[in-house]
Amino acid sequence: MIDFPAHRGTLGWTYTGLGLYESAEPHLERALTVYRTHLGAQDSTALECTMRLGQLRFGQNRFEAAETLLTEATKGLESVRGAEDPNTLLSMVLLG
């Protein structure tokens, strides 16, 4: 079966935005796994997905997991895209 991580990520992000966290979780987790496997953990797309999974964890009140994911995303995005990139800044804001 072919897996399309961009589609899964979009579904997961949409479910997160609707507050449907249980529905979002498997899509974001699978998208992140595929991105990390095929593109590497420090790829900007994988890091964006890491940030989105961190946002999901925050919404689930899983604050330690959220902090871990958002810290990873922030450091990675700052390294790959720079401190002024919109996703880097968003990740920083989410991290607090």
C-alpha positions, 0 to 999 in steps of 0.5 A: 500500500502506498502511504502519502504522508502529506495527505495524512498530515493534512488530515491530522492537522484538520482534525486537530483544528476541529478538536478531534484529537483522537482522529488526528493522532494516527495521521500525524504520527504516521506522517511523521514516521514516513517523513523521518524515515524517507527524508530524515528527522532534520528535513524541514517538512519532518520538522513542521510535522513534528511541530504539528504533532506537538500542537496536538499533544498540547491540545491533548493536555500531554504537556511534557510530550508537547514540550519535547516535540516543540523543542525539537521542532524549534531547534531544527527549524531554526537551524534549517530555515533560520530564526525569522522563518514563519514556522520557526517563529510559530514553533517558538511561540507555541513553545512559550 
